[in-house]
């Protein structure tokens, strides 16, 4: 394992949700040191936001475990193709679907294309998201609030609805929430609100689906080095990002992805309605 750095070079990207190929250094998302054990052999998994960051590491980790992977991304073609190339080398099928998940019809098409390509669906990872910092609540426009909720929460709701028409007992839904759902964030009020909604959505859907044998869990990362960070904050904040955690640094995507692999596998067969917290040692109260 490479030496994990405390702090990063100052940098900023003007486009949301950011591009991994322009980051310095690039996130550690390729799961190079992960030892697979065939835990997801021939499972079909959708990973939204799977082109970069946490989603990329999850998609690659799933492929290493034997899954057939569908990566959904908005418009980051270079990142998506680079991730697919890694999965291709693992000799696992990988379908790329480009589209804006804030649109209801796109969410329906993602599920339809997955079933058309692979015939069934075992795992849904709702991971795509965006954030736009605002120093004062008055800066959050109706348009921004609407876009943040549609991208982060509505898409998750719509995808889950559509996916469940094809899921059987033993299937798994895993939602990416955030430490902000527990601690809040004074410059990410709308984003944190969506993550709180995801948290309670996870609990509620898990309760509803338990009798059907479909598990629903979540992962609540702390500060993780992803394109979303350099697209959200100024250079100074990026340079010190994550250094206030007990471990003293931001996490890497390949330190988060094993949480998703565990929750998707039969190792977690008795776990539903739970949230895992890869956050560098920050204590949160459930």
N, C-alpha and C positions, 0 to 999 in steps of 0.2 A: 504494500500500500504506500502510495506517495505521501510525502510530508504534507500535512494539511496546513495551509497558510492562515495566519491571523491577519485579516484585512486584505484588501484587494487594491490594485492600481485605480486611481480616480478615473471614472468614465461615465458616459451617459448616452443613451440612445433616444431619439425623438419619437420613434414609432412604438405603439403598443401592439402586441405584448412583448416586443423585443425579439432580437435575432441572435441565436446562439453562436453562429459563425463569426459574428463581429465582436464577441466578448474576449477580454484579455485578463486572466486566462479563461479558457473555455471551461464550463462546468464539467465535472467528472461524472458522466452519464452513461458510459459504455459498459459498466458492470464487468470490467476486465478481471477483477479478482473474485467474482462470484462463482461459487461451485454449485452447479445445478445437480438435481437428483430426479429429474423426470416427474416432478410434482404436478405438472399441468399438461401432460402428454395428450395431444390432440384436442385439448379444450379450445374453444373459440372465444377470443377476448377482444372487446372494444376498449381502446384507451383514448379518451378525448384529450386534446393538447399533447398528443404523443410524439410530436415532432421534436420537442426540445425539453430541457430541464427535467423535472421530476417525471413527467409523462414519458419522455424518451427513455429514461432509465427503467421505468416500469415495463414499457413495451419490449425493450431488449431483454430484461430479466424474465419476462413471461416467455419470450421466444426461446431463451436458453433452457427453460423448464419444459419446452416441448409444445407450447401453445401456438395456435394460428392467430395472428394479430391483425386487428383493424386499427389503423391510426387515423384519427380525425383531427384536422388542423384548419386554421382559418385561411392564411395566405402566405405562410412561410415556406415556400416551395423548396428552397435550398436546404433548409433544416430537415424537412420531411423526407426528401430524397436521400439525404445523408444517413438518416436513421434507418430508412428502408434498406439501404445498401449494407448496413451492418447486420440486419436481420436476414437479408438474402444470403450472406456469408455463413450464417448459422443453418442454412438450408431449411428455413421455416417459411411458410407462406406469410406474406404481408400485403395487406390491401390499404392503399392510401385513399382517403376521402377528404376532399377539400370543401369547406363550406362554413358559413357563419351560423353557429349553433344558437345565436340569439333569435333565430327565425324558426318558428314551429315546424314548418314544412321540411326544413333541412334536417331536423332531428328525426322526423319520420323516415326520411330518405336514408339516413345513416343505418337505421335498423333494417330497412328493406334491402339495401345493398349488401349488408352483412349476411342476411338470410339467403339472398340470391347467390352469393359467392360460396358460402360454407354450409348452408343448410340448417344450422342451429346456432344457438348463442348460450354460452355458459357463464361468462364473466363480463360485467359492465363496470368500467372504471370512469367515473365522472370526475374529471380532473381539470378540464379547461377553465380558465378564469382570466379576469383582468382587474386592474385597479388604477385609479387616478387620484393621487394625493391632493388634498385641499386643506389649507391651513385654517380655514373658517367654514362652518357649515353653510354660510351664505354663498360660498363659491360653488356649491354643488347644484348644478342646474337640473331642471326636470329631465332633460335629455340624458345627462350623465347618470342620474339615478336610475332611469328606465333601462339604459344600456347595461349598467353594472348588474342590475337584478336579472335582466333577461339573459345575459351572458353567463353569470355565475350560478344562478339558482333556477330560473325558469327552464334553461336547457337541461339541467339535471333532472328536473321534474318530468319534462316532456320525454326525454330519452328513457327514463325508468318506466314510464307508462307504456311506451311503445315496446321496450325490450321485454317486459313481463308477459306480453302475449306469446312469447316464444321460449320463455325460461321454464325449466322443469326443476323438480326437487334436486337439491345439490348445487344449484346455481348460486352465484354470488354477485352482489352489487357493492362496490367500494367507492365512497365519496371522499373527495379531498376537501376538508374544511381547513382550519388554520388556528394557530395559537390566538389570533385576534378574536376568535369566537369566545374565548375565555377571558382574555385580558383587555379587549378593546384596543383601539389605536386612534390617537387624537387627530391624525391626518388622513385616516382611511375609514371614515365613519360609514360611508355607504358600503364599502368593501367588507368591513367587519360585520355589518348587519347581514349581508348575504351569507357570510360564513357562520353566523349564529343560526340563520335559517336552515343552512345545510346540516348543522349539528342536530337540531330538533327534528328535521325531516328524516335523518338517519335513524334516530331513536324510534320515531313513529312508524316508519315503513318497516323496520325490523320487527316490531311488535305485530304489525298486520300480516306479515309474510311468514312468520315463524312456523305456523301450522302447515304451511305449504312446503317447508323444507328449503326455503330460499333465504340465505343469510344476507344481512345488510349491515355493513360496518363502515367506519370512517378512519381517515388518517389526518391528524392535525399538525402539520409541520410548523416548526419555528422558522427562524431565518435561514433560508436555503439559497445557495448561489445559483440563480437561474436568470434567463433573459428578462423576466418580469421586473427584476430588481433594477437593472441598469436602465430600463425603460420608464421607471417610476420615480426614481430619486435623483437628486443632483450629485455631482461628482464627489463632494465631501462626504455625503451620507453613504454613498456606495463604498468609499474607501474604508469606512469604519463599520460597515454592515456586519452585524452578528458578533462583534467583538465584546458586546455587553452580556453575552450568555455565560453561564458558569464554566462551560468548556472554553470560552474565549474566542470563538470563531464561528463563522457561518458554516452550516452543514453543506454537504454535496448531495446531488440527486441520488447517487448510488448508495448513500447512507440512508435514504428514505425508501427506496424501491423495495427492499426486502420486507418492509411492513405490508405492502400490497401483495407481494408474492405469498406471504404467510396467510393473509386473510383470504386470498383466492383459493388456497389449497385445502385439501382435506385435513391438514394439520390443525386447521381452525374450525373443524366441524362442529364444535360445541360453543362457538363464539358468534354472537350476533348482537346488534345494538350497542356495540362498543367502539371506542375511539382510541387509536394508538397515537402517542405523542413523541415523535422524533424531533426534539427541540433544543438539544444542547444542554439539558439539565434544568430547564426552567419549570418550576413546580406550578401546576394548574389544578384548580379544584373542579371536579366534574359536577 
